[in-house]
Protein backbone atom coordinates (compact mmCIF):
# COMPACT_ATOMS: atom_id res chain seq x y z
CA UNK A 1 0.00 0.00 0.00
CA UNK A 2 1.27 3.45 -0.92
CA UNK A 3 1.32 6.60 1.17
CA UNK A 4 -0.63 9.23 -0.77
CA UNK A 5 0.12 12.96 -0.50
CA UNK A 6 -1.64 15.86 -2.18
CA UNK A 7 -0.61 19.21 -3.65
CA UNK A 8 -2.40 22.39 -2.61
CA UNK A 9 -4.50 22.29 -5.81
CA UNK A 10 -5.52 18.66 -5.18
CA UNK A 11 -6.48 19.38 -1.55
CA UNK A 12 -8.50 22.41 -2.65
CA UNK A 13 -10.49 20.25 -5.10
CA UNK A 14 -11.06 17.54 -2.49
CA UNK A 15 -12.21 20.02 0.14
CA UNK A 16 -14.92 21.30 -2.21
CA UNK A 17 -16.54 17.85 -2.33
CA UNK A 18 -19.01 16.33 0.11
CA UNK A 19 -17.30 13.97 2.59
CA UNK A 20 -19.00 10.85 1.20
CA UNK A 21 -18.08 11.82 -2.36
CA UNK A 22 -14.49 12.34 -1.20
CA UNK A 23 -14.39 8.77 0.10
CA UNK A 24 -15.78 7.37 -3.17
CA UNK A 25 -13.35 9.39 -5.28
CA UNK A 26 -10.31 8.56 -3.13
CA UNK A 27 -10.92 4.81 -2.89
CA UNK A 28 -9.39 3.93 -6.31
CA UNK A 29 -6.36 6.13 -5.56
CA UNK A 30 -5.66 4.50 -2.22
CA UNK A 31 -5.97 0.97 -3.57
CA UNK A 32 -3.34 1.20 -6.33
CA UNK A 33 -0.85 -1.69 -6.27
CA UNK A 34 2.78 -1.63 -7.53
CA UNK A 35 2.04 -4.09 -10.34
CA UNK A 36 -0.66 -1.73 -11.65
CA UNK A 37 1.90 1.08 -11.89
CA UNK A 38 4.35 -1.22 -13.67
CA UNK A 39 1.76 -2.16 -16.32
CA UNK A 40 -1.01 0.46 -16.30
CA UNK A 41 -4.38 -0.39 -17.86
CA UNK A 42 -7.63 1.57 -17.85
CA UNK A 43 -8.63 3.39 -15.70
CA UNK A 44 -4.90 3.99 -15.04
CA UNK A 45 -2.56 5.51 -17.62
CA UNK A 46 1.04 6.73 -17.79
CA UNK A 47 2.65 9.57 -19.74
CA UNK A 48 5.80 11.68 -19.70
CA UNK A 49 5.93 15.44 -19.33
CA UNK A 50 9.48 16.70 -19.85
CA UNK A 51 11.69 14.52 -17.66
CA UNK A 52 8.88 13.49 -15.30
CA UNK A 53 6.69 10.41 -15.44
CA UNK A 54 3.06 11.03 -14.54
CA UNK A 55 0.13 8.71 -14.04
CA UNK A 56 -3.54 9.48 -14.63
CA UNK A 57 -6.27 7.67 -12.74
CA UNK A 58 -9.92 8.00 -13.66
CA UNK A 59 -12.17 7.97 -10.61
CA UNK A 60 -15.80 8.80 -11.30
CA UNK A 61 -16.03 12.31 -12.72
CA UNK A 62 -12.49 13.16 -11.66
CA UNK A 63 -8.98 12.58 -12.92
CA UNK A 64 -6.02 12.21 -10.58
CA UNK A 65 -2.64 13.18 -12.03
CA UNK A 66 0.18 11.92 -9.85
CA UNK A 67 3.82 10.85 -9.59
CA UNK A 68 5.22 7.74 -7.92
CA UNK A 69 8.21 8.14 -5.60
CA UNK A 70 9.22 4.81 -4.06
CA UNK A 71 6.55 3.89 -1.54
CA UNK A 72 4.57 7.10 -1.96
CA UNK A 73 2.30 8.67 -4.55
CA UNK A 74 2.03 12.44 -4.85
CA UNK A 75 -1.19 13.72 -6.42
CA UNK A 76 -0.33 16.91 -8.30
CA UNK A 77 -3.79 17.63 -9.74
CA UNK A 78 -7.38 16.54 -9.32
CA UNK A 79 -9.42 17.75 -12.27
CA UNK A 80 -12.99 17.26 -13.40
CA UNK A 81 -13.16 14.98 -16.43
CA UNK A 82 -14.67 17.56 -18.81
CA UNK A 83 -12.61 20.57 -17.81
CA UNK A 84 -10.24 22.62 -19.94
CA UNK A 85 -7.44 21.86 -17.52
CA UNK A 86 -7.96 18.10 -17.94
CA UNK A 87 -7.89 18.49 -21.72
CA UNK A 88 -4.64 20.45 -21.56
CA UNK A 89 -2.95 17.89 -19.32
CA UNK A 90 -4.18 14.87 -21.33
CA UNK A 91 -2.88 16.41 -24.53
CA UNK A 92 0.42 17.38 -22.93
CA UNK A 93 0.02 21.04 -23.78
CA UNK A 94 2.25 23.36 -21.75
CA UNK A 95 0.47 24.57 -18.63
CA UNK A 96 1.73 25.32 -15.14
CA UNK A 97 -0.02 24.73 -11.83
CA UNK A 98 -0.38 28.50 -11.44
CA UNK A 99 -2.06 28.71 -14.85
CA UNK A 100 -4.47 25.95 -13.80
CA UNK A 101 -5.47 27.88 -10.69
CA UNK A 102 -5.84 31.13 -12.64
CA UNK A 103 -7.91 29.51 -15.36
CA UNK A 104 -10.12 27.76 -12.86
CA UNK A 105 -10.88 30.84 -10.81
CA UNK A 106 -11.05 33.52 -13.52
CA UNK A 107 -11.66 31.90 -16.88
CA UNK A 108 -14.79 30.03 -15.79
CA UNK A 109 -16.21 33.07 -13.98
CA UNK A 110 -15.71 35.05 -17.17
CA UNK A 111 -17.62 32.46 -19.21
CA UNK A 112 -20.44 32.43 -16.65
CA UNK A 113 -20.66 36.21 -16.79
CA UNK A 114 -21.22 36.04 -20.54
CA UNK A 115 -24.27 33.85 -20.12
CA UNK A 116 -25.85 36.26 -17.62
CA UNK A 117 -25.90 39.20 -20.05
SERO-4910 file (N, C-alpha, C, O; in steps of 0.05 Angstrom, whole numbers):
BEGIN
 pado doro    nc1    nc2    nc3   cac1   cac2   cac3    cc1    cc2    cc3    oc1    oc2    oc3
  Unk    A     17    -24      0      0      0      0     18     25      0     38     26     14
  Unk    A     10     44    -16     25     69    -18     16     90      1     -8     91      9
  Unk    A     34    108      9     26    132     23     19    152      2     35    156    -17
  Unk    A     -3    165      5    -13    185    -15    -12    213     -4    -23    218     18
  Unk    A      2    231    -18      2    259    -10    -10    276    -32    -13    267    -55
  Unk    A    -18    300    -25    -33    317    -44    -21    345    -45    -12    356    -25
  Unk    A    -21    356    -69    -12    384    -73    -34    403    -62    -56    393    -55
  Unk    A    -28    428    -61    -48    448    -52    -72    448    -71    -95    450    -61
  Unk    A    -68    446    -97    -90    446   -116   -108    421   -112   -132    424   -112
  Unk    A    -95    398   -108   -110    373   -104   -127    375    -78   -150    367    -77
  Unk    A   -115    385    -57   -130    388    -31   -153    407    -34   -175    402    -23
  Unk    A   -149    429    -49   -170    448    -53   -194    435    -67   -217    439    -59
  Unk    A   -188    419    -88   -210    405   -102   -224    385    -84   -249    384    -84
  Unk    A   -209    370    -68   -221    351    -50   -239    364    -29   -261    355    -23
  Unk    A   -229    386    -18   -244    400      3   -270    412     -7   -288    418      9
  Unk    A   -273    415    -33   -298    426    -44   -320    404    -47   -343    411    -51
  Unk    A   -312    379    -44   -331    357    -47   -343    349    -20   -331    353      1
  Unk    A   -367    338    -21   -380    327      2   -363    304     13   -349    291     -2
  Unk    A   -363    300     39   -346    279     52   -350    251     40   -331    237     36
  Unk    A   -375    244     35   -380    217     24   -370    215     -5   -360    194    -13
  Unk    A   -372    236    -20   -362    236    -47   -331    235    -46   -319    221    -63
  Unk    A   -319    248    -27   -290    247    -24   -281    218    -20   -262    209    -33
  Unk    A   -295    203     -3   -288    175      2   -290    158    -23   -273    142    -29
  Unk    A   -312    162    -38   -316    147    -63   -294    154    -84   -284    136    -97
  Unk    A   -287    179    -86   -267    188   -106   -239    178    -98   -223    171   -115
  Unk    A   -233    179    -72   -206    171    -63   -201    141    -62   -178    133    -63
  Unk    A   -222    125    -60   -218     96    -58   -201     84    -80   -182     69    -73
  Unk    A   -205     90   -106   -188     79   -126   -159     88   -123   -140     73   -130
  Unk    A   -154    112   -114   -127    123   -111   -112    108    -89    -89    102    -91
  Unk    A   -126    103    -67   -113     90    -44   -110     60    -47    -96     47    -31
  Unk    A   -122     48    -68   -119     19    -71   -101     11    -94   -101    -12   -103
  Unk    A    -86     30   -105    -67     24   -127    -45      5   -116    -34      9    -94
  Unk    A    -38    -15   -132    -17    -34   -125      7    -29   -144      4    -19   -166
  Unk    A     31    -37   -135     56    -33   -151     54    -45   -178     64    -34   -198
  Unk    A     42    -69   -181     41    -82   -207     23    -66   -226     27    -68   -251
  Unk    A      4    -51   -216    -13    -35   -233      3    -11   -244     -1     -3   -267
  Unk    A     21      0   -228     38     22   -238     58     11   -259     65     26   -278
  Unk    A     67    -13   -255     87    -24   -273     75    -29   -301     88    -26   -321
  Unk    A     49    -37   -301     35    -43   -326      7    -31   -325    -13    -45   -322
  Unk    A      5     -4   -329    -20      9   -326    -40      1   -348    -33     -1   -371
  Unk    A    -65     -3   -339    -88     -8   -357   -111      9   -347   -111     17   -324
  Unk    A   -130     15   -365   -153     31   -357   -164     21   -331   -168     -3   -327
  Unk    A   -171     39   -313   -173     68   -314   -146     82   -307   -147    107   -303
  Unk    A   -124     68   -307    -98     80   -301    -82     83   -326    -82     65   -343
  Unk    A    -68    106   -329    -51    110   -352    -25    123   -344    -23    134   -321
  Unk    A     -5    123   -362     21    135   -356     29    152   -380     24    145   -403
  Unk    A     42    174   -374     53    191   -395     77    207   -384     81    208   -360
  Unk    A     92    218   -402    116    234   -394    111    263   -401     99    270   -421
  Unk    A    120    280   -383    119    309   -387    146    319   -380    154    322   -357
  Unk    A    162    326   -401    190    334   -397    205    310   -387    205    289   -400
  Unk    A    218    312   -365    234    290   -353    218    275   -332    229    256   -320
  Unk    A    193    282   -327    178    270   -306    158    249   -317    147    252   -339
  Unk    A    154    228   -302    134    208   -309    109    212   -292    111    212   -267
  Unk    A     86    216   -305     61    221   -291     42    197   -296     44    183   -316
  Unk    A     24    194   -278      3    174   -281    -24    189   -280    -26    210   -267
  Unk    A    -44    178   -293    -71    190   -293    -89    167   -284    -88    145   -295
  Unk    A   -106    173   -264   -125    153   -255   -153    165   -257   -158    187   -247
  Unk    A   -171    151   -271   -198    160   -273   -214    149   -249   -213    125   -244
  Unk    A   -227    167   -236   -243    159   -212   -269    175   -213   -270    198   -205
  Unk    A   -290    162   -223   -316    176   -226   -313    199   -246   -304    195   -268
  Unk    A   -322    222   -237   -321    246   -254   -294    261   -252   -292    283   -262
  Unk    A   -275    249   -238   -250    263   -233   -226    248   -244   -227    224   -249
  Unk    A   -205    263   -249   -180    252   -258   -158    260   -239   -154    283   -233
  Unk    A   -143    240   -229   -120    244   -212    -95    243   -229    -91    223   -243
  Unk    A    -79    264   -227    -53    264   -241    -32    263   -219    -30    281   -202
  Unk    A    -15    242   -219      4    238   -197     30    227   -206     33    217   -228
  Unk    A     50    228   -188     76    217   -192     81    196   -171     70    198   -148
  Unk    A     97    176   -178    104    155   -158    133    160   -150    151    164   -166
  Unk    A    138    159   -124    164    163   -112    168    141    -91    161    144    -68
  Unk    A    180    119   -100    184     96    -81    158     86    -70    142     75    -85
  Unk    A    155     88    -44    131     78    -31    109     99    -28     89     94    -13
  Unk    A    112    121    -42     91    142    -39     82    151    -67     97    150    -87
  Unk    A     58    161    -67     46    173    -91     39    202    -84     27    208    -63
  Unk    A     47    221   -102     41    249    -97     21    258   -119     28    259   -142
  Unk    A     -3    265   -110    -24    274   -128    -19    304   -134    -21    321   -116
  Unk    A    -12    310   -159     -7    338   -166    -32    353   -172    -36    376   -165
  Unk    A    -51    340   -186    -76    353   -195    -99    333   -192    -96    309   -196
  Unk    A   -122    345   -184   -148    331   -186   -165    349   -203   -170    372   -196
  Unk    A   -173    339   -226   -188    355   -245   -214    341   -253   -215    316   -254
  Unk    A   -235    357   -258   -260    345   -268   -256    335   -296   -241    347   -312
  Unk    A   -269    313   -303   -263    300   -329   -269    316   -353   -256    312   -374
  Unk    A   -287    335   -352   -293    351   -376   -283    380   -375   -294    398   -387
  Unk    A   -262    384   -359   -252    411   -356   -230    418   -377   -218    400   -388
  Unk    A   -226    443   -381   -205    452   -399   -178    444   -388   -160    435   -404
  Unk    A   -174    445   -362   -149    437   -350   -143    408   -356   -120    400   -362
  Unk    A   -163    391   -353   -159    362   -359   -151    358   -388   -134    342   -394
  Unk    A   -164    372   -406   -158    370   -434   -129    378   -439   -114    364   -454
  Unk    A   -120    400   -427    -93    409   -431    -72    389   -421    -52    383   -434
  Unk    A    -77    378   -398    -59    358   -386    -59    332   -403    -37    321   -408
  Unk    A    -82    322   -411    -84    297   -427    -69    300   -453    -57    281   -463
  Unk    A    -70    324   -465    -58    328   -491    -30    339   -489    -17    347   -508
  Unk    A    -19    340   -464      8    348   -459     15    376   -468     38    381   -476
  Unk    A     -5    393   -468      0    421   -476     14    435   -452      8    428   -429
  Unk    A     31    454   -457     45    467   -435     26    483   -418     12    501   -427
  Unk    A     26    477   -392      9    491   -373     22    487   -345     31    465   -338
  Unk    A     23    508   -330     35    506   -303     12    504   -282    -11    510   -288
  Unk    A     20    496   -258      0    495   -237    -13    522   -232    -37    524   -227
  Unk    A      3    543   -233     -8    570   -229    -28    577   -251    -48    589   -245
  Unk    A    -22    569   -276    -41    574   -297    -67    559   -292    -89    569   -298
  Unk    A    -65    534   -282    -89    519   -276   -107    533   -256   -131    535   -259
  Unk    A    -94    544   -235   -109    558   -214   -122    583   -225   -145    589   -220
  Unk    A   -106    598   -241   -117    623   -253   -140    617   -272   -160    631   -271
  Unk    A   -137    597   -288   -158    590   -307   -183    581   -292   -205    589   -300
  Unk    A   -179    565   -272   -202    555   -257   -218    578   -244   -243    578   -245
  Unk    A   -204    596   -232   -218    617   -216   -227    640   -233   -247    653   -226
  Unk    A   -214    647   -255   -221    670   -270   -234    664   -297   -254    676   -304
  Unk    A   -223    645   -311   -233    638   -338   -262    629   -336   -279    638   -352
  Unk    A   -269    611   -318   -296    601   -316   -315    622   -306   -338    622   -315
  Unk    A   -307    639   -288   -324    661   -280   -330    680   -303   -352    690   -306
  Unk    A   -310    684   -320   -314    701   -343   -335    688   -362   -353    702   -371
  Unk    A   -333    663   -367   -352    649   -384   -380    650   -372   -400    655   -387
  Unk    A   -382    647   -346   -409    649   -333   -420    677   -336   -444    680   -339
  Unk    A   -403    697   -334   -413    724   -336   -425    730   -363   -443    746   -366
  Unk    A   -414    717   -384   -424    721   -411   -453    710   -414   -468    721   -429
  Unk    A   -459    689   -400   -485    677   -402   -506    693   -387   -530    690   -392
  Unk    A   -498    710   -369   -517    725   -352   -525    751   -366   -544    764   -358
  Unk    A   -512    758   -387   -518    784   -401   -541    781   -420   -549    800   -433
***
